[in-house]
């Protein structure tokens, strides 16, 4: 709804003096549908009242226009809303002027003259073609500094001998009150939720390219939190994972997978064969999971394998870095599942995840999944482990590779 | 025309090429009981340690027909002759004894190998038993040859020297 000031400049025809009229007016616009991305089509109803004197003739003219037509508004989503419109309707004009005639036997206060007013009323065709600019102040209020229209009227009492139309210029200015309109966009969230369930800052890329580790993780054989002093200089996940990666490489874990966990990352090592004291087998047989026959090439190892010492211990280490506390689910981890998890994880940390800052309260937790293969049976989770997680990490060499004292 | 019998008269082999049958039987019995006994003991220990898990019966099902016929025949003949205070007096060619002896050793080594190779060739009890079954492919013909040789030496009717 627009309410504002109206300025009209009327020019009838050569020989007829132009005159100015001012007043006010209002518009009601209803937007129906969008045209493209930011334009909108609406219908406008325009009512105006203005008054002026017909030049030196002192003819007082008052007009009321009532127009209706289409309007297209552009850049609907910006602060500046230019528009164009074509309105068609009518105009009602009432004109009067004072006339003085010589008195001829009539009573008069002004001896010799008689004064009176004569008036004329007329309704005719009217139309406007023009446009303007609305500046959005807030959701419900806009300011219109300029609205310019070519304003055509057809009034007989203002006609010239050669033209019965009046060619007017109309200028409007005022304020527009918006009823309804676009809902304000909600405030930016403090965190955005990623498809994997993690929360990151709005400006940070979601870590969703990383596959999600089963969460909460299956019950491990044992677990421990690695002291933060091992990663004292790490500021983001990339630096911390590089530190872990170097220690894993140094302790022989050359194959590993990266996963996302709520609020952090997870690293899964390959299933390895270990001795009962947690030491890994030698490089030849450490990763030969199906080969439960020989631990090494020694005679004792052969005798051991021949007489049924083919029961074996196996281990998977999962490192989880997150600031979110977590527990564990059912003990559903199996060697086959560990192999699958290793295969589905990423080979490196995506850049978007690497650059994420570490939570202030993060913890690096080592989950150790230990399996025991008894003679003639499939490997089964060893719950709980005979060793502590720290003993596992020390025996694997990972603990010392991190620079920690055994 | 000359008489073929006269042209190729049957002459006895020199004594150096012959060996007493009793001595050969004892010699073969030692080989068989040493080899078979060793394999038997290994299998017993493996069974006690549950190496074959639920497939222990299958393992013994492979072992018994592999060795027991020959061992049974050997022990039966030796037991029978043990009651006779006299030597048989028979002799047998050393060349055949060598054939029988080496066939026996080859057969026992092949049977042993089927078990001793398990730590390298089989990873599970099922694979070990599978290997035993597969070994029947070559043990069968070999066992036929060995049984023939042993039959001659232990069962055939003795000829007088």
Interface residues (C-beta under 8 A of the other chain):
Chain A: X290 X291 X292 X293 X294 X302 X305 X306 X307 X308 X309 X310 X375 X376 X377
Chain B: X42 X45 X46 X49 X50 X51 X52 X53 X54 X55 X115 X116 X118 X119 X120 X122 X123 X124 X125
